[in-house]
Amino acid sequence: MDGVRLGVTLEDSRVRRGVEPGVLITLGSVALVMALALPRILARVRDSDFLELAASIQDDSFYYLLPAYHFKTKLFFTFDGHSPSYGFQPMYELLLAGLAFFHDDFESFFRGAMALGVWLHVLTSFLIVLLVMRVADAKAPWLRALQLALAGVAGLFYFTRGTVLLSAMTCKENALTALFFVGLLLAATTDARTPEERRRMSWVVGLGLSALLLCRMLPTSLVIVGLVGLGALLRWRRPWALMGAFTVPLMLWFGYATLAFGHPLPTSARVKALASSSLPITWDVVSTEGWGYLQSALTFAMGMPGRLYLPQQDVGRVVFGSNQGALWMTLAVATLVALVIAGLWRTRRELRGSSAVIGLVAALLVGLLFAYVAQGSLIATRRPGELTYYVWYVFDAPVLFAVALGVACVRGLSMLEDARESWREKALPGRPATLALGVVMVAGALSVFIARVPREYGKLSRLQPFTSFDPVSQSWPHTMIRAGLWLKQNVPLQPGERVACYSCGSLGMLLPEHVMNLDGLANDDSARYLLGGSTTTPYVTKMRPRFYIDVHPVDFDAAGIQVKPLHILPFGFKRKPGYLIAELSYPSP
């Protein structure tokens, strides 16, 4: 038996082609389990107080939402309604821009974008089930049925990770990137038997690689593109089709971005990489920050609380630890190590069917291990102190974690079946190793599934709609919204008056066409000063905004900019407590 191809069994010519009953039963069961949980999740999106819902996402999410919403009327991407803004990853922004055309007001668009993240999360879970099914190649019918059921459990493992679900509900690109990632794995492990099929699948994989890179340009993304692309090239030998499909979408977007913004890469990425700290990457950085970031990604993928920041106030309802957390993580890591060994062993013989899936997953596990350490080291040296904030960089770890555990469990059962047959036939070569690896893979993955999936599924029922905006919370999102509301209610803004701020996301929603972003992440004009080696103070002096909302500025005094506080909100900022709402005045020219 060759495996499962998108739920369709592919056997030799003696067996009919069709969908197995076991596949339909598994997919139907997974759909039913998800359907029971979805009404509560979607009720939060539909029924929550809008301002509290807006405070449950990262402020940077508005750097996607507002340019996408403005695009349908401005016909260019702008955060503030005036200057171009390239503070987003292209693929998700294009999806949001299309979604905006179906909504008449920002609130409905916001809720639609959050619901879209939930549905992308659901679809990713289904694709994980289909991918793991490809490894179900046991000879005994009852064992194969068990393998299909465990593939469904792998999909539910991903669906029930509270960390991943809450991240998908923050209107960032993680949910879409995860979907493209698992879809790419499905395409790359398809058995293309004829020259035409190989050419067609090379095109599909090339487009998938391009889409993934346009979703998120990171060291981990580059590793995925390299390993999946190399695997497709070795299997199908169609370099021109693969490279053509990969480069054309990139060239089209980069060409548009160069015309629209003057440069091909996102401004936000350029500011973070080039206009930030540039500390040396030492062994201490790699062994502490890099390794710590890898551990944080694994903890996040397991669905346990960790250092990575989730903005929802009630995150503790869905994500909380366990006294056996270290035990489950140890079992999971041991399972992944055994899978890598089994994958290297299996791919020595062939790169078809289940072997292609196991080999690719094993290669990605090794590659992403090093990529996460490198990524964490880069963040620590370019944006020191912000490592916990980059939760949206962890799109691939949860997908690969769920897929790898599912593949390990399903493949481990086949290995135990092979070991049993070898024992009967007294064929000694490889039998002890096959038995040992199979036991580790099955026991480890099953233990994690049994311990975590029912418990995490039960936590999903604790998600409740937000009934009202929290007026006393000192979280950053709440404080920014309260500051914007205070200015809006107490100072009538005249057309053309600007409000300067570094963190501007929710303020841009509350004070449309009045905010002026200073950190360059949502304002290409201010980014030019930062990329030129300056601060944004000359930009403030040039543009002369009337108001300022943010933490206390450090360099306005030196430029002669006077800051007159109008109101100060409680906020625990380490340099100087308080969140400032102030009126600015400038020296005479």
Salt bridges, closest charged atoms under 4 A:
ASP2 OD2 - ARG193 NH2 3.14
ASP2 OD1 - ARG352 NH2 3.95
ASP12 OD2 - ARG14 NH2 2.74
GLU20 OE2 - ARG144 NH2 2.18
ASP47 OD1 - ARG46 NE 3.06
GLU52 OE2 - HIS478 NE2 2.83
ASP80 OD2 - ARG498 NH2 3.27
GLU107 OE2 - ARG111 NH2 2.98
ASP137 OD2 - ARG346 NH2 3.72
ASP137 OD2 - ARG411 NH1 3.49
GLU173 OE2 - ARG216 NH2 1.97
ASP191 OD1 - ARG235 NH2 2.89
GLU196 OE1 - ARG199 NH1 2.90
ASP314 OD2 - ARG44 NH2 2.07
GLU350 OE2 - ARG346 NH2 3.81
GLU386 OE1 - ARG383 NE 3.30
ASP418 OD1 - LYS139 NZ 3.71
ASP418 OD2 - ARG411 NH2 3.79
GLU456 OE2 - ARG452 NH2 2.72
GLU456 OE2 - LYS459 NZ 3.26
GLU497 OE2 - ARG546 NH1 2.81
GLU513 OE2 - LYS74 NZ 3.17
ASP524 OD2 - HIS263 NE2 3.62
ASP525 OD1 - ARG528 NH1 2.57
GLU583 OE2 - ARG546 NE 3.10
